[in-house]
């Protein structure tokens, strides 16, 4: 087992023993929990891309 040391920018020192269990736990922590989809593929979003302005109807402004 190897003892590791880390000193942060505030001068705090952290010590831990690097064991096979620690290495496996760190691999799980650093693994992303959400799978990122390929953003180059088209999506099936059917809704509007923006909300129309409430004072406009059919592209024309209402007059009072």
mmJSON file of the N, C-alpha and C atoms, coordinates in Angstrom:
{"data_MODEL":{"atom_site":{
"group_PDB":["ATOM","ATOM","ATOM","ATOM","ATOM","ATOM","ATOM","ATOM","ATOM","ATOM","ATOM","ATOM","ATOM","ATOM","ATOM","ATOM","ATOM","ATOM","ATOM","ATOM","ATOM","ATOM","ATOM","ATOM","ATOM","ATOM","ATOM","ATOM","ATOM","ATOM","ATOM","ATOM","ATOM","ATOM","ATOM","ATOM","ATOM","ATOM","ATOM","ATOM","ATOM","ATOM","ATOM","ATOM","ATOM","ATOM","ATOM","ATOM","ATOM","ATOM","ATOM","ATOM","ATOM","ATOM","ATOM","ATOM","ATOM","ATOM","ATOM","ATOM","ATOM","ATOM","ATOM","ATOM","ATOM","ATOM","ATOM","ATOM","ATOM","ATOM","ATOM","ATOM","ATOM","ATOM","ATOM","ATOM","ATOM","ATOM","ATOM","ATOM","ATOM","ATOM","ATOM","ATOM","ATOM","ATOM","ATOM","ATOM","ATOM","ATOM","ATOM","ATOM","ATOM","ATOM","ATOM","ATOM","ATOM","ATOM","ATOM","ATOM","ATOM","ATOM","ATOM","ATOM","ATOM","ATOM","ATOM","ATOM","ATOM","ATOM","ATOM","ATOM","ATOM","ATOM","ATOM","ATOM","ATOM","ATOM","ATOM","ATOM","ATOM","ATOM","ATOM","ATOM","ATOM","ATOM","ATOM","ATOM","ATOM","ATOM","ATOM","ATOM","ATOM","ATOM","ATOM","ATOM","ATOM","ATOM","ATOM","ATOM","ATOM","ATOM","ATOM","ATOM","ATOM","ATOM","ATOM","ATOM","ATOM","ATOM","ATOM","ATOM","ATOM","ATOM","ATOM","ATOM","ATOM","ATOM","ATOM","ATOM","ATOM","ATOM","ATOM","ATOM","ATOM","ATOM","ATOM","ATOM","ATOM","ATOM","ATOM","ATOM","ATOM","ATOM","ATOM","ATOM","ATOM","ATOM","ATOM","ATOM","ATOM","ATOM","ATOM","ATOM","ATOM","ATOM","ATOM","ATOM","ATOM","ATOM","ATOM","ATOM"],
"id":[1,2,3,4,5,6,7,8,9,10,11,12,13,14,15,16,17,18,19,20,21,22,23,24,25,26,27,28,29,30,31,32,33,34,35,36,37,38,39,40,41,42,43,44,45,46,47,48,49,50,51,52,53,54,55,56,57,58,59,60,61,62,63,64,65,66,67,68,69,70,71,72,73,74,75,76,77,78,79,80,81,82,83,84,85,86,87,88,89,90,91,92,93,94,95,96,97,98,99,100,101,102,103,104,105,106,107,108,109,110,111,112,113,114,115,116,117,118,119,120,121,122,123,124,125,126,127,128,129,130,131,132,133,134,135,136,137,138,139,140,141,142,143,144,145,146,147,148,149,150,151,152,153,154,155,156,157,158,159,160,161,162,163,164,165,166,167,168,169,170,171,172,173,174,175,176,177,178,179,180,181,182,183,184,185,186,187,188,189,190,191,192],
"type_symbol":["N","C","C","N","C","C","N","C","C","N","C","C","N","C","C","N","C","C","N","C","C","N","C","C","N","C","C","N","C","C","N","C","C","N","C","C","N","C","C","N","C","C","N","C","C","N","C","C","N","C","C","N","C","C","N","C","C","N","C","C","N","C","C","N","C","C","N","C","C","N","C","C","N","C","C","N","C","C","N","C","C","N","C","C","N","C","C","N","C","C","N","C","C","N","C","C","N","C","C","N","C","C","N","C","C","N","C","C","N","C","C","N","C","C","N","C","C","N","C","C","N","C","C","N","C","C","N","C","C","N","C","C","N","C","C","N","C","C","N","C","C","N","C","C","N","C","C","N","C","C","N","C","C","N","C","C","N","C","C","N","C","C","N","C","C","N","C","C","N","C","C","N","C","C","N","C","C","N","C","C","N","C","C","N","C","C","N","C","C","N","C","C"],
"label_atom_id":["N","CA","C","N","CA","C","N","CA","C","N","CA","C","N","CA","C","N","CA","C","N","CA","C","N","CA","C","N","CA","C","N","CA","C","N","CA","C","N","CA","C","N","CA","C","N","CA","C","N","CA","C","N","CA","C","N","CA","C","N","CA","C","N","CA","C","N","CA","C","N","CA","C","N","CA","C","N","CA","C","N","CA","C","N","CA","C","N","CA","C","N","CA","C","N","CA","C","N","CA","C","N","CA","C","N","CA","C","N","CA","C","N","CA","C","N","CA","C","N","CA","C","N","CA","C","N","CA","C","N","CA","C","N","CA","C","N","CA","C","N","CA","C","N","CA","C","N","CA","C","N","CA","C","N","CA","C","N","CA","C","N","CA","C","N","CA","C","N","CA","C","N","CA","C","N","CA","C","N","CA","C","N","CA","C","N","CA","C","N","CA","C","N","CA","C","N","CA","C","N","CA","C","N","CA","C","N","CA","C","N","CA","C","N","CA","C","N","CA","C","N","CA","C"],
"label_alt_id":[null,null,null,null,null,null,null,null,null,null,null,null,null,null,null,null,null,null,null,null,null,null,null,null,null,null,null,null,null,null,null,null,null,null,null,null,null,null,null,null,null,null,null,null,null,null,null,null,null,null,null,null,null,null,null,null,null,null,null,null,null,null,null,null,null,null,null,null,null,null,null,null,null,null,null,null,null,null,null,null,null,null,null,null,null,null,null,null,null,null,null,null,null,null,null,null,null,null,null,null,null,null,null,null,null,null,null,null,null,null,null,null,null,null,null,null,null,null,null,null,null,null,null,null,null,null,null,null,null,null,null,null,null,null,null,null,null,null,null,null,null,null,null,null,null,null,null,null,null,null,null,null,null,null,null,null,null,null,null,null,null,null,null,null,null,null,null,null,null,null,null,null,null,null,null,null,null,null,null,null,null,null,null,null,null,null,null,null,null,null,null,null],
"label_comp_id":["UNK","UNK","UNK","UNK","UNK","UNK","UNK","UNK","UNK","UNK","UNK","UNK","UNK","UNK","UNK","UNK","UNK","UNK","UNK","UNK","UNK","UNK","UNK","UNK","UNK","UNK","UNK","UNK","UNK","UNK","UNK","UNK","UNK","UNK","UNK","UNK","UNK","UNK","UNK","UNK","UNK","UNK","UNK","UNK","UNK","UNK","UNK","UNK","UNK","UNK","UNK","UNK","UNK","UNK","UNK","UNK","UNK","UNK","UNK","UNK","UNK","UNK","UNK","UNK","UNK","UNK","UNK","UNK","UNK","UNK","UNK","UNK","UNK","UNK","UNK","UNK","UNK","UNK","UNK","UNK","UNK","UNK","UNK","UNK","UNK","UNK","UNK","UNK","UNK","UNK","UNK","UNK","UNK","UNK","UNK","UNK","UNK","UNK","UNK","UNK","UNK","UNK","UNK","UNK","UNK","UNK","UNK","UNK","UNK","UNK","UNK","UNK","UNK","UNK","UNK","UNK","UNK","UNK","UNK","UNK","UNK","UNK","UNK","UNK","UNK","UNK","UNK","UNK","UNK","UNK","UNK","UNK","UNK","UNK","UNK","UNK","UNK","UNK","UNK","UNK","UNK","UNK","UNK","UNK","UNK","UNK","UNK","UNK","UNK","UNK","UNK","UNK","UNK","UNK","UNK","UNK","UNK","UNK","UNK","UNK","UNK","UNK","UNK","UNK","UNK","UNK","UNK","UNK","UNK","UNK","UNK","UNK","UNK","UNK","UNK","UNK","UNK","UNK","UNK","UNK","UNK","UNK","UNK","UNK","UNK","UNK","UNK","UNK","UNK","UNK","UNK","UNK"],
"label_asym_id":["A","A","A","A","A","A","A","A","A","A","A","A","A","A","A","A","A","A","A","A","A","A","A","A","A","A","A","A","A","A","A","A","A","A","A","A","A","A","A","A","A","A","A","A","A","A","A","A","A","A","A","A","A","A","A","A","A","A","A","A","A","A","A","A","A","A","A","A","A","A","A","A","A","A","A","A","A","A","A","A","A","A","A","A","A","A","A","A","A","A","A","A","A","A","A","A","A","A","A","A","A","A","A","A","A","A","A","A","A","A","A","A","A","A","A","A","A","A","A","A","A","A","A","A","A","A","A","A","A","A","A","A","A","A","A","A","A","A","A","A","A","A","A","A","A","A","A","A","A","A","A","A","A","A","A","A","A","A","A","A","A","A","A","A","A","A","A","A","A","A","A","A","A","A","A","A","A","A","A","A","A","A","A","A","A","A","A","A","A","A","A","A"],
"label_entity_id":["1","1","1","1","1","1","1","1","1","1","1","1","1","1","1","1","1","1","1","1","1","1","1","1","1","1","1","1","1","1","1","1","1","1","1","1","1","1","1","1","1","1","1","1","1","1","1","1","1","1","1","1","1","1","1","1","1","1","1","1","1","1","1","1","1","1","1","1","1","1","1","1","1","1","1","1","1","1","1","1","1","1","1","1","1","1","1","1","1","1","1","1","1","1","1","1","1","1","1","1","1","1","1","1","1","1","1","1","1","1","1","1","1","1","1","1","1","1","1","1","1","1","1","1","1","1","1","1","1","1","1","1","1","1","1","1","1","1","1","1","1","1","1","1","1","1","1","1","1","1","1","1","1","1","1","1","1","1","1","1","1","1","1","1","1","1","1","1","1","1","1","1","1","1","1","1","1","1","1","1","1","1","1","1","1","1","1","1","1","1","1","1"],
"label_seq_id":[1,1,1,2,2,2,3,3,3,4,4,4,5,5,5,6,6,6,7,7,7,8,8,8,9,9,9,10,10,10,11,11,11,12,12,12,13,13,13,14,14,14,15,15,15,16,16,16,17,17,17,18,18,18,19,19,19,20,20,20,21,21,21,22,22,22,23,23,23,24,24,24,25,25,25,26,26,26,27,27,27,28,28,28,29,29,29,30,30,30,31,31,31,32,32,32,33,33,33,34,34,34,35,35,35,36,36,36,37,37,37,38,38,38,39,39,39,40,40,40,41,41,41,42,42,42,43,43,43,44,44,44,45,45,45,46,46,46,47,47,47,48,48,48,49,49,49,50,50,50,51,51,51,52,52,52,53,53,53,54,54,54,55,55,55,56,56,56,57,57,57,58,58,58,59,59,59,60,60,60,61,61,61,62,62,62,63,63,63,64,64,64],
"pdbx_PDB_ins_code":[null,null,null,null,null,null,null,null,null,null,null,null,null,null,null,null,null,null,null,null,null,null,null,null,null,null,null,null,null,null,null,null,null,null,null,null,null,null,null,null,null,null,null,null,null,null,null,null,null,null,null,null,null,null,null,null,null,null,null,null,null,null,null,null,null,null,null,null,null,null,null,null,null,null,null,null,null,null,null,null,null,null,null,null,null,null,null,null,null,null,null,null,null,null,null,null,null,null,null,null,null,null,null,null,null,null,null,null,null,null,null,null,null,null,null,null,null,null,null,null,null,null,null,null,null,null,null,null,null,null,null,null,null,null,null,null,null,null,null,null,null,null,null,null,null,null,null,null,null,null,null,null,null,null,null,null,null,null,null,null,null,null,null,null,null,null,null,null,null,null,null,null,null,null,null,null,null,null,null,null,null,null,null,null,null,null,null,null,null,null,null,null],
"Cartn_x":[0.837,0.0,0.886,0.416,1.127,0.332,0.998,0.343,0.482,-0.658,-0.681,-0.945,-0.428,-0.605,-1.039,-1.972,-2.41,-2.49,-1.928,-2.008,-2.764,-3.874,-4.663,-4.088,-4.73,-4.208,-4.276,-5.083,-5.192,-4.209,-3.42,-2.433,-2.945,-4.172,-4.7,-4.052,-3.642,-3.014,-3.973,-4.043,-4.897,-4.013,-4.226,-3.464,-4.436,-4.061,-4.86,-3.966,-4.396,-3.678,-4.3,-3.483,-3.98,-4.013,-5.217,-5.427,-6.195,-6.263,-7.071,-8.537,-9.066,-10.442,-10.602,-9.61,-9.657,-9.62,-8.773,-8.651,-9.969,-10.602,-11.882,-12.967,-12.979,-13.976,-13.787,-12.55,-12.289,-12.688,-12.52,-12.959,-14.47,-15.217,-16.674,-17.098,-16.387,-16.727,-16.451,-15.368,-14.986,-15.725,-16.474,-17.228,-18.472,-18.74,-19.932,-21.204,-22.144,-23.377,-24.426,-24.238,-25.186,-24.472,-25.096,-24.526,-24.922,-23.934,-24.193,-24.486,-25.613,-25.989,-25.209,-25.14,-24.453,-25.299,-24.776,-25.546,-25.565,-24.851,-24.883,-26.085,-26.737,-27.907,-29.14,-30.073,-31.279,-32.15,-32.845,-33.726,-35.17,-36.069,-37.471,-38.319,-37.771,-38.526,-39.574,-40.854,-41.948,-42.494,-42.051,-42.605,-42.009,-42.542,-42.009,-40.628,-39.828,-38.491,-38.496,-39.587,-39.711,-41.191,-41.459,-42.843,-43.149,-44.297,-44.644,-44.886,-44.626,-44.85,-46.347,-46.763,-48.194,-48.957,-48.273,-48.972,-49.04,-48.45,-48.446,-49.359,-50.111,-50.923,-50.609,-50.246,-49.913,-48.847,-47.905,-46.806,-47.137,-48.381,-48.788,-49.065,-48.686,-48.895,-50.335,-50.949,-52.322,-52.332,-53.333,-53.503,-54.758,-54.705,-55.869,-56.684],
"Cartn_y":[-1.181,0.0,1.249,2.234,3.487,4.57,5.418,6.542,7.747,8.324,9.496,10.743,11.874,13.152,14.192,15.047,16.163,17.399,18.513,19.79,20.762,21.301,22.232,23.648,24.598,25.962,26.681,26.17,26.775,26.179,25.225,24.606,23.385,22.965,21.758,20.538,19.593,18.365,17.204,16.386,15.208,13.989,12.956,11.717,10.563,9.597,8.385,7.257,6.047,4.868,4.415,4.251,3.833,2.308,1.764,0.33,-0.013,-1.264,-1.631,-1.211,-1.281,-0.86,0.648,1.443,2.888,3.228,2.552,2.805,2.484,1.371,1.005,2.016,2.484,3.467,4.774,5.2,6.434,6.297,5.12,4.904,5.073,4.592,4.725,6.175,6.919,8.316,9.154,8.897,9.694,9.294,8.191,7.742,8.614,9.132,9.971,9.161,9.758,9.042,9.195,10.162,10.397,10.151,9.378,9.112,10.257,10.895,12.007,11.437,11.845,11.351,12.103,11.528,12.14,13.309,14.53,15.712,15.954,15.149,15.33,14.628,13.747,13.038,13.937,13.846,14.666,14.208,15.15,14.847,14.923,14.38,14.316,15.336,16.518,17.551,18.125,18.083,18.521,19.89,20.435,21.701,22.911,24.098,25.323,25.632,26.308,26.655,27.901,28.666,29.85,30.097,30.886,31.248,32.567,32.685,33.941,35.045,36.271,37.404,37.53,37.768,37.775,38.92,40.007,41.123,41.007,39.97,39.818,38.668,38.877,37.801,37.735,36.598,36.371,37.356,37.701,38.569,40.045,40.416,41.814,42.252,43.486,43.995,44.506,44.194,44.65,46.141,46.808,48.23,48.403,49.267,49.488,50.641],
"Cartn_z":[0.0,0.0,0.0,-0.741,-0.851,-0.135,0.622,1.264,0.356,-0.009,-0.889,-0.057,-0.531,0.142,-0.873,-0.459,-1.292,-0.418,-0.886,-0.183,-1.072,-0.555,-1.364,-1.259,-1.953,-2.012,-0.667,0.268,1.596,2.593,2.149,3.024,3.768,3.494,4.133,3.502,4.342,3.85,4.007,2.965,2.952,2.748,3.559,3.464,3.291,2.469,2.335,1.852,2.164,1.695,0.384,-0.607,-1.915,-1.951,-1.875,-1.906,-3.176,-3.545,-4.71,-4.559,-3.333,-3.099,-3.327,-2.903,-3.098,-4.582,-5.321,-6.756,-7.462,-7.119,-7.726,-7.362,-6.111,-5.693,-6.458,-6.661,-7.41,-8.873,-9.435,-10.819,-10.932,-9.925,-9.939,-9.745,-8.89,-8.64,-9.883,-10.577,-11.737,-13.008,-12.964,-14.123,-14.275,-15.473,-15.626,-15.383,-14.662,-14.34,-15.439,-16.327,-17.406,-18.726,-19.574,-20.884,-21.811,-22.401,-23.304,-24.681,-25.247,-26.563,-27.633,-28.784,-29.903,-30.404,-30.281,-30.645,-32.15,-32.93,-34.379,-35.0,-34.263,-34.774,-34.658,-35.604,-35.503,-34.337,-33.755,-32.637,-33.107,-32.354,-32.742,-32.001,-31.734,-31.039,-31.974,-31.551,-32.406,-32.012,-30.895,-30.415,-31.112,-30.8,-31.403,-30.843,-31.629,-31.185,-30.316,-30.347,-29.517,-29.255,-28.238,-27.944,-28.637,-29.288,-29.94,-28.911,-29.311,-28.43,-28.168,-26.917,-26.613,-27.288,-27.69,-28.312,-29.83,-30.403,-31.846,-32.259,-33.323,-33.9,-35.384,-35.845,-37.249,-37.756,-36.91,-37.312,-37.328,-36.933,-36.933,-35.512,-35.197,-33.854,-33.737,-32.59,-32.36,-32.118,-32.61,-32.341,-31.519,-30.545,-29.669,-30.12],
"occupancy":[1.0,1.0,1.0,1.0,1.0,1.0,1.0,1.0,1.0,1.0,1.0,1.0,1.0,1.0,1.0,1.0,1.0,1.0,1.0,1.0,1.0,1.0,1.0,1.0,1.0,1.0,1.0,1.0,1.0,1.0,1.0,1.0,1.0,1.0,1.0,1.0,1.0,1.0,1.0,1.0,1.0,1.0,1.0,1.0,1.0,1.0,1.0,1.0,1.0,1.0,1.0,1.0,1.0,1.0,1.0,1.0,1.0,1.0,1.0,1.0,1.0,1.0,1.0,1.0,1.0,1.0,1.0,1.0,1.0,1.0,1.0,1.0,1.0,1.0,1.0,1.0,1.0,1.0,1.0,1.0,1.0,1.0,1.0,1.0,1.0,1.0,1.0,1.0,1.0,1.0,1.0,1.0,1.0,1.0,1.0,1.0,1.0,1.0,1.0,1.0,1.0,1.0,1.0,1.0,1.0,1.0,1.0,1.0,1.0,1.0,1.0,1.0,1.0,1.0,1.0,1.0,1.0,1.0,1.0,1.0,1.0,1.0,1.0,1.0,1.0,1.0,1.0,1.0,1.0,1.0,1.0,1.0,1.0,1.0,1.0,1.0,1.0,1.0,1.0,1.0,1.0,1.0,1.0,1.0,1.0,1.0,1.0,1.0,1.0,1.0,1.0,1.0,1.0,1.0,1.0,1.0,1.0,1.0,1.0,1.0,1.0,1.0,1.0,1.0,1.0,1.0,1.0,1.0,1.0,1.0,1.0,1.0,1.0,1.0,1.0,1.0,1.0,1.0,1.0,1.0,1.0,1.0,1.0,1.0,1.0,1.0,1.0,1.0,1.0,1.0,1.0,1.0],
"B_iso_or_equiv":[0.0,0.0,0.0,0.0,0.0,0.0,0.0,0.0,0.0,0.0,0.0,0.0,0.0,0.0,0.0,0.0,0.0,0.0,0.0,0.0,0.0,0.0,0.0,0.0,0.0,0.0,0.0,0.0,0.0,0.0,0.0,0.0,0.0,0.0,0.0,0.0,0.0,0.0,0.0,0.0,0.0,0.0,0.0,0.0,0.0,0.0,0.0,0.0,0.0,0.0,0.0,0.0,0.0,0.0,0.0,0.0,0.0,0.0,0.0,0.0,0.0,0.0,0.0,0.0,0.0,0.0,0.0,0.0,0.0,0.0,0.0,0.0,0.0,0.0,0.0,0.0,0.0,0.0,0.0,0.0,0.0,0.0,0.0,0.0,0.0,0.0,0.0,0.0,0.0,0.0,0.0,0.0,0.0,0.0,0.0,0.0,0.0,0.0,0.0,0.0,0.0,0.0,0.0,0.0,0.0,0.0,0.0,0.0,0.0,0.0,0.0,0.0,0.0,0.0,0.0,0.0,0.0,0.0,0.0,0.0,0.0,0.0,0.0,0.0,0.0,0.0,0.0,0.0,0.0,0.0,0.0,0.0,0.0,0.0,0.0,0.0,0.0,0.0,0.0,0.0,0.0,0.0,0.0,0.0,0.0,0.0,0.0,0.0,0.0,0.0,0.0,0.0,0.0,0.0,0.0,0.0,0.0,0.0,0.0,0.0,0.0,0.0,0.0,0.0,0.0,0.0,0.0,0.0,0.0,0.0,0.0,0.0,0.0,0.0,0.0,0.0,0.0,0.0,0.0,0.0,0.0,0.0,0.0,0.0,0.0,0.0,0.0,0.0,0.0,0.0,0.0,0.0],
"pdbx_formal_charge":[null,null,null,null,null,null,null,null,null,null,null,null,null,null,null,null,null,null,null,null,null,null,null,null,null,null,null,null,null,null,null,null,null,null,null,null,null,null,null,null,null,null,null,null,null,null,null,null,null,null,null,null,null,null,null,null,null,null,null,null,null,null,null,null,null,null,null,null,null,null,null,null,null,null,null,null,null,null,null,null,null,null,null,null,null,null,null,null,null,null,null,null,null,null,null,null,null,null,null,null,null,null,null,null,null,null,null,null,null,null,null,null,null,null,null,null,null,null,null,null,null,null,null,null,null,null,null,null,null,null,null,null,null,null,null,null,null,null,null,null,null,null,null,null,null,null,null,null,null,null,null,null,null,null,null,null,null,null,null,null,null,null,null,null,null,null,null,null,null,null,null,null,null,null,null,null,null,null,null,null,null,null,null,null,null,null,null,null,null,null,null,null],
"auth_seq_id":[1,1,1,2,2,2,3,3,3,4,4,4,5,5,5,6,6,6,7,7,7,8,8,8,9,9,9,10,10,10,11,11,11,12,12,12,13,13,13,14,14,14,15,15,15,16,16,16,17,17,17,18,18,18,19,19,19,20,20,20,21,21,21,22,22,22,23,23,23,24,24,24,25,25,25,26,26,26,27,27,27,28,28,28,29,29,29,30,30,30,31,31,31,32,32,32,33,33,33,34,34,34,35,35,35,36,36,36,37,37,37,38,38,38,39,39,39,40,40,40,41,41,41,42,42,42,43,43,43,44,44,44,45,45,45,46,46,46,47,47,47,48,48,48,49,49,49,50,50,50,51,51,51,52,52,52,53,53,53,54,54,54,55,55,55,56,56,56,57,57,57,58,58,58,59,59,59,60,60,60,61,61,61,62,62,62,63,63,63,64,64,64],
"auth_comp_id":["UNK","UNK","UNK","UNK","UNK","UNK","UNK","UNK","UNK","UNK","UNK","UNK","UNK","UNK","UNK","UNK","UNK","UNK","UNK","UNK","UNK","UNK","UNK","UNK","UNK","UNK","UNK","UNK","UNK","UNK","UNK","UNK","UNK","UNK","UNK","UNK","UNK","UNK","UNK","UNK","UNK","UNK","UNK","UNK","UNK","UNK","UNK","UNK","UNK","UNK","UNK","UNK","UNK","UNK","UNK","UNK","UNK","UNK","UNK","UNK","UNK","UNK","UNK","UNK","UNK","UNK","UNK","UNK","UNK","UNK","UNK","UNK","UNK","UNK","UNK","UNK","UNK","UNK","UNK","UNK","UNK","UNK","UNK","UNK","UNK","UNK","UNK","UNK","UNK","UNK","UNK","UNK","UNK","UNK","UNK","UNK","UNK","UNK","UNK","UNK","UNK","UNK","UNK","UNK","UNK","UNK","UNK","UNK","UNK","UNK","UNK","UNK","UNK","UNK","UNK","UNK","UNK","UNK","UNK","UNK","UNK","UNK","UNK","UNK","UNK","UNK","UNK","UNK","UNK","UNK","UNK","UNK","UNK","UNK","UNK","UNK","UNK","UNK","UNK","UNK","UNK","UNK","UNK","UNK","UNK","UNK","UNK","UNK","UNK","UNK","UNK","UNK","UNK","UNK","UNK","UNK","UNK","UNK","UNK","UNK","UNK","UNK","UNK","UNK","UNK","UNK","UNK","UNK","UNK","UNK","UNK","UNK","UNK","UNK","UNK","UNK","UNK","UNK","UNK","UNK","UNK","UNK","UNK","UNK","UNK","UNK","UNK","UNK","UNK","UNK","UNK","UNK"],
"auth_asym_id":["A","A","A","A","A","A","A","A","A","A","A","A","A","A","A","A","A","A","A","A","A","A","A","A","A","A","A","A","A","A","A","A","A","A","A","A","A","A","A","A","A","A","A","A","A","A","A","A","A","A","A","A","A","A","A","A","A","A","A","A","A","A","A","A","A","A","A","A","A","A","A","A","A","A","A","A","A","A","A","A","A","A","A","A","A","A","A","A","A","A","A","A","A","A","A","A","A","A","A","A","A","A","A","A","A","A","A","A","A","A","A","A","A","A","A","A","A","A","A","A","A","A","A","A","A","A","A","A","A","A","A","A","A","A","A","A","A","A","A","A","A","A","A","A","A","A","A","A","A","A","A","A","A","A","A","A","A","A","A","A","A","A","A","A","A","A","A","A","A","A","A","A","A","A","A","A","A","A","A","A","A","A","A","A","A","A","A","A","A","A","A","A"],
"auth_atom_id":["N","CA","C","N","CA","C","N","CA","C","N","CA","C","N","CA","C","N","CA","C","N","CA","C","N","CA","C","N","CA","C","N","CA","C","N","CA","C","N","CA","C","N","CA","C","N","CA","C","N","CA","C","N","CA","C","N","CA","C","N","CA","C","N","CA","C","N","CA","C","N","CA","C","N","CA","C","N","CA","C","N","CA","C","N","CA","C","N","CA","C","N","CA","C","N","CA","C","N","CA","C","N","CA","C","N","CA","C","N","CA","C","N","CA","C","N","CA","C","N","CA","C","N","CA","C","N","CA","C","N","CA","C","N","CA","C","N","CA","C","N","CA","C","N","CA","C","N","CA","C","N","CA","C","N","CA","C","N","CA","C","N","CA","C","N","CA","C","N","CA","C","N","CA","C","N","CA","C","N","CA","C","N","CA","C","N","CA","C","N","CA","C","N","CA","C","N","CA","C","N","CA","C","N","CA","C","N","CA","C","N","CA","C","N","CA","C","N","CA","C","N","CA","C"],
"pdbx_PDB_model_num":[1,1,1,1,1,1,1,1,1,1,1,1,1,1,1,1,1,1,1,1,1,1,1,1,1,1,1,1,1,1,1,1,1,1,1,1,1,1,1,1,1,1,1,1,1,1,1,1,1,1,1,1,1,1,1,1,1,1,1,1,1,1,1,1,1,1,1,1,1,1,1,1,1,1,1,1,1,1,1,1,1,1,1,1,1,1,1,1,1,1,1,1,1,1,1,1,1,1,1,1,1,1,1,1,1,1,1,1,1,1,1,1,1,1,1,1,1,1,1,1,1,1,1,1,1,1,1,1,1,1,1,1,1,1,1,1,1,1,1,1,1,1,1,1,1,1,1,1,1,1,1,1,1,1,1,1,1,1,1,1,1,1,1,1,1,1,1,1,1,1,1,1,1,1,1,1,1,1,1,1,1,1,1,1,1,1,1,1,1,1,1,1]
}}}
